[in-house]
Structure formats: C-alpha cells, structure tokens
Amino acid sequence: MIEPDLRDRLIAEPEALLEDQDVMNALVAANERAMGANIVDLRGIAMQRLETRLERLEDTHRSVIAAAYENLAGTNQVHRALLQLLDPLSFEDFLKALTTDVAATLRVDCVRLVLESRQEATDPALRKLGEVLYVAEPGFVADYVAGGRNVPLRPVTLRQVMPEGDALYGDRAGFIRSEALLRLDFGKGRLPGMLVFGAEDPHHFKPTQGTDLLAFFAGVFERTMRRWLS
C-alpha cells in the first residue's frame, strides 16, 4: 500500500507524475505486465513512437541551435579580422597584420598572399615584405587551385594540402595539412591573386564546410588590395 502522505501528495499534484518521464515509463511498463502477454496495448505503442519522434526532434533542435551559435561565432571572427585589416596605414603594416592579428583571430597557422607578376620575385622591394608575399608567374593561381584537374574554379576552395604546396609554404611545408584558397580579382588590366590560409590540422578546412564567410572576407580583402595596388 502507498503511504498516506505520499498518496495525498500524488492526488494533490498529479502533474508531477506526468512531467517525470522515468516514472511514466515505469507506470506504463507495470500496466502492460498487469494486462498480460496476450493483450496488445495500441495506445502504449503509439506513445512509444511519439516519444521516439520527440527525442529525434529534440536532437534536431539542439543541432540547429549549435549550428547557429557556430555560424554566429564565425561571423564575429571574420568581422574582427576585417577590422584589423583596415587599421594599417602602410602596405608593410597591412601584410604584417595579415600574418599576426588576422591569423590569430581566424585561428590559422599560416597565411600567404599570392600575387601573379611578370616581375622577378628576387626584386629587393618584394623580398623585404617577408614570406607572407609569394610572387608567382602568370597562371599560377588557376593551376594551383585546379591541382592539375580540368575543373571549374570556385571563388573559395577548401581542401587538404597537395604536394604542389611545398614551394608555397616554404619552411612550413610538411606542417601545413589543410588550406583555404581564396581567389582574388584586382580589377581590369591586373593579374589575379590568391589569399591562402593554412592549418596544421588536416581537418581544419574541409570541402564539406560552408564558404560564405570566407567569400565575404575575400571580397573585402581584394577591394582593400586594389587601394594598395593603385
């Protein structure tokens, strides 16, 4: 028999039982045992299916919220990085911010700015800008992004580093395992360029990830570069 005090509490607050899933499952199981094995409780089966659907909906809800928070965090990162790019007053400081503040904000291990040029890469004026600037022959960007394949070139490409990246990363070759390639358009009459973000984690950049934020970053970056190039 149920103790009088407990019985009175249950009668006074029956909602407490309905809100406790473990208690309700125990009561349903006890009811099924009381009915015997020859009785099929269709209502109980329906309730089980509804509970399964509810659990799936709750899992989906949590996944959507997590994705929304992750997207918001990524948006804030990109916005902070772009503000850091707008602060420098000289091209040298602009490139330095790219490899320090911006790299730290975006949590990447290596940054390279590829500029196609017919000018020799050994020119002293270019060498003083540091390793961040990689001067390549015309056609390098398209060849590197395509990776030797006949495929359409996308504005942003996420992938693991290919062997062709050894020359691009220099001393960091072998350590950088995944990369984001942002193609840059500097305007009519100018050769294209590319901004490269490299990460030591092979799964930091994957083809299945979204590229909208990186495409936005590339759009702002190339417009800022046009100012310096002019």
C-alpha positions in Angstrom: 0.0 0.0 0.0 1.1 3.6 -0.7 1.8 5.6 2.4 -1.0 8.1 3.2 1.3 11.1 3.0 2.7 10.1 -0.4 -0.8 9.2 -1.7 -2.1 12.6 -0.7 0.8 14.4 -2.4 0.2 12.5 -5.7 -3.5 13.2 -5.6 -2.8 16.9 -4.9 -0.1 17.2 -7.6 -0.7 14.6 -10.4 1.2 16.9 -12.9 4.4 15.9 -11.1 4.0 12.3 -12.3 3.2 13.4 -15.9 6.3 15.5 -16.1 8.6 12.8 -14.9 9.5 10.6 -17.9 11.1 7.8 -15.9 8.1 7.5 -13.6 5.7 7.4 -16.5 7.7 4.7 -18.3 7.6 2.6 -15.1 3.9 3.0 -14.8 3.3 2.1 -18.5 5.5 -1.0 -18.1 3.6 -2.0 -15.0 0.3 -1.6 -16.7 1.5 -3.8 -19.6 2.6 -6.5 -17.2 -0.7 -6.4 -15.5 -2.6 -6.8 -18.8 -0.7 -10.0 -19.6 1.2 -11.1 -22.7 -2.0 -11.8 -24.8 -3.1 -8.1 -24.8 -1.6 -5.6 -27.3 -1.7 -2.1 -26.0 -2.0 0.1 -29.1 -2.0 3.2 -27.1 1.2 2.3 -25.5 2.8 1.5 -28.9 1.6 4.9 -30.2 3.1 6.6 -27.1 6.4 4.9 -27.7 6.5 6.1 -31.3 5.6 9.6 -30.2 8.4 9.6 -27.6 10.9 8.4 -30.3 9.8 11.2 -32.6 10.0 13.7 -29.8 13.6 12.6 -29.0 14.6 13.0 -32.7 13.0 16.5 -32.8 14.9 17.5 -29.6 18.2 16.2 -31.1 17.5 18.2 -34.3 16.6 21.3 -32.3 19.9 21.1 -30.4 21.8 20.6 -33.6 20.2 23.6 -35.2 21.0 25.8 -32.2 24.6 24.6 -32.1 25.0 25.3 -35.8 23.5 28.8 -35.3 25.9 29.6 -32.5 28.8 28.3 -34.5 27.8 30.4 -37.5 27.5 33.5 -35.3 30.9 32.9 -33.8 32.4 32.5 -37.3 30.8 35.7 -38.4 32.2 37.6 -35.4 35.7 36.2 -36.2 35.6 37.4 -39.8 34.3 40.8 -38.8 37.1 41.3 -36.3 39.7 40.1 -38.8 38.5 42.6 -41.4 38.5 45.5 -38.9 42.1 44.6 -38.1 43.0 44.8 -41.8 41.6 48.3 -42.1 43.8 49.7 -39.4 47.3 49.7 -41.1 48.4 52.9 -42.8 51.2 51.3 -44.9 51.4 48.2 -47.1 54.1 46.7 -45.0 52.0 47.0 -41.8 49.0 45.7 -43.8 50.9 42.5 -44.6 52.2 42.3 -41.1 48.7 42.5 -39.7 47.7 39.7 -42.0 50.2 37.3 -40.5 49.8 38.3 -36.9 46.4 39.7 -35.8 44.3 38.4 -38.6 45.9 34.9 -38.5 45.4 34.7 -34.7 41.7 35.9 -35.0 40.9 33.4 -37.7 42.9 30.7 -35.9 45.1 29.7 -38.8 48.8 28.7 -38.7 50.0 30.2 -41.9 48.9 33.0 -44.3 50.2 33.5 -47.9 49.3 36.3 -50.3 50.0 35.1 -53.8 50.4 37.8 -56.5 50.9 36.9 -60.1 53.5 39.1 -61.6 56.0 39.3 -64.5 58.4 41.0 -62.2 61.2 38.9 -60.7 60.5 37.5 -57.3 64.1 38.3 -56.2 63.4 42.0 -56.5 64.6 43.6 -53.2 61.4 45.7 -53.0 59.4 42.4 -52.8 61.8 40.4 -50.6 61.6 43.0 -47.8 57.9 42.3 -47.5 58.6 38.9 -45.9 57.4 35.3 -46.5 53.7 36.3 -46.5 54.0 37.6 -50.0 54.5 34.9 -52.7 55.2 36.2 -56.2 54.3 33.7 -58.9 54.3 33.5 -62.7 51.1 34.3 -64.6 48.7 31.3 -64.5 50.0 30.0 -61.1 46.7 30.7 -59.2 44.5 28.8 -61.7 46.9 25.9 -61.9 47.3 25.6 -58.1 43.6 25.8 -57.4 42.8 23.2 -60.1 45.5 20.9 -58.9 46.2 19.5 -62.3 42.5 18.7 -63.0 40.2 20.2 -65.6 37.5 21.5 -63.2 35.7 24.9 -62.8 37.5 27.2 -60.5 35.5 28.3 -57.5 36.0 31.5 -55.6 36.9 29.6 -52.4 38.4 26.1 -52.3 38.8 24.1 -49.1 41.0 21.0 -49.1 44.0 19.2 -47.7 47.4 20.4 -48.9 48.7 18.9 -52.1 52.3 18.2 -52.9 52.4 21.4 -55.1 52.1 23.4 -51.9 55.7 22.7 -50.7 57.1 25.7 -52.7 54.2 28.0 -51.5 54.7 27.2 -47.8 58.5 27.2 -47.8 59.8 26.4 -44.3 56.2 25.4 -43.2 55.9 22.8 -45.9 55.1 19.4 -44.3 53.5 21.1 -41.3 50.5 22.7 -43.1 48.0 19.9 -43.7 44.8 21.7 -44.9 44.2 25.0 -46.7 41.6 27.6 -47.8 42.3 29.1 -51.2 40.6 32.5 -51.8 40.9 33.7 -55.4 41.3 37.5 -55.7 40.3 39.7 -58.6 42.2 43.0 -58.5 40.3 44.6 -61.4 40.6 45.1 -65.1 44.1 45.0 -66.5 45.7 43.4 -63.4 46.7 39.8 -62.9 44.7 37.7 -60.4 45.9 36.8 -56.9 45.1 34.4 -54.2 44.9 34.5 -50.4 45.9 31.3 -48.7 45.1 30.2 -45.2 46.9 27.1 -44.0 46.3 25.0 -40.9 48.3 22.2 -39.3 45.1 20.3 -38.5 44.2 18.2 -41.6 40.5 18.6 -40.9 40.5 22.4 -40.2 39.5 23.1 -43.8 37.2 20.5 -45.5 35.3 20.6 -48.8 32.1 20.0 -46.9 32.3 23.2 -45.0 30.4 26.4 -45.9 32.4 29.1 -47.7 30.1 32.1 -47.5 32.1 33.9 -44.8 35.4 33.3 -46.5 34.0 34.5 -49.8 32.9 37.7 -48.0 36.3 38.1 -46.5 37.9 37.7 -49.9 35.6 40.3 -51.4 36.6 42.9 -48.8 40.3 41.9 -49.0 40.5 42.3 -52.7 38.9 45.7 -52.6 41.4 46.8 -50.0 44.3 45.4 -52.1 43.1 47.4 -55.1 43.7 50.5 -53.0 47.3 49.5 -52.2 48.0 48.4 -55.8 46.8 51.8 -57.1 
